[in-house]
Amino acid sequence: MPHVTFIHGISNKPPADDLLRIWRNALANATEPLPLGDLGVTSSMVYWADLLYEKPEEDSSAYEGVLENTAEAIDGAGDAPLPVPRTPQEAAFLKGLRARLTTLSDKDLATTEPPPVPAEPQGALERVPLPWFIKKRFLNAHLRDVHHYLFDVEFALPGKPPVRIQRTIRQRFVEALGAINVSSPHIVVSHSMGTVIAYDCLKRVGDCPPVDGLITIGSPLGLDEIQDQLQPGWTRDDGFPHEKVRGDWANLFDRLDPVCGFDPKLANDYRKSGVAAIEDLAVQNDGTWRHSATKYLRQASFCATLRRMLGV
């Protein structure tokens, strides 16, 4: 029986079961519907928001329907504090990644209303027509979540013991791929920071089980700052995780998605023995917020790609 393992991205999320239901519903209500249950396809969600956020997002409607086109759709990021770098390497990473998202200074962002955005904005978030207090929350969550994973920060939520973020999420991902009830073809669908986690495990974790296909959506894997932290393991000429991904890798992107828009194509950065092997697919999500996972999932090209990989 075919199986899809999903893994979510940055910011807080609804409870795991709700999030899985939301993603499956998005596929079932897509432009070209892909109802996994009706097709005999099982699925599971690699969930890690509980490691960085005190409680799940209560309003699941923010991830479905009309609200995904409004500020509330990304307000679930909460008030994550900016990460504090421990080394010059971490400081350089945070500075570089932050510059991708905004050119405004910390002083500007601390004001009630930051300065007007220039006619030709440089930062990805500056091009998104949403209130800055919402964009600042997303900026903080993005930097904190990515930093804590890539640098394996030891982190503790109130009242809970500290955990190593990368080590714990890697364990969850590897266990999900190796679950007894998972059968072939087995496809991994990853969004946002989840694409970094999936790639890291498939390329750099020796005991990670193999899969039959990989789909990345809204991925920041094209950014130099991310690639620098995927070494040893990643190289531009041999970045494709061919030992663990037995089939295809497809990457969907929207150029106005602030997470992947700076460098959305991956084929040239993750070649297989020097040859491009990733299918980069451009899509155009609707509404103001283009990074929404459910918008990617409802794209006809996404459903056609997943259907082909599953053989259904």
ABEGO torsion letter per residue (X at the ends): XBBBBBBBBBEBBBBAAAAAAAAAAAAAABABBBBAAAAGBBBBBBBAAAAABABBBABAAAABEAAAABAAAAAAAEBBBBBBBABAAAAAAAAAAAAAABABBAAAAABABBBBBBABBABAAAABBBBAAAAAAAAAAAAAAAAAAAAGBBBBBBGBBBBBAAAAAAAAAAAAAABAABBOBBBBBBBEAAAAAAAAAAAABAABBBBABBBBBGBAAABAAAAAAAOBGBBAAAABBAAABABBBBBBBBAABAAAAABABAAAABBBGGBBABBBBBBBBBEABAABAAAAAABAAAAAAAAAAAGX
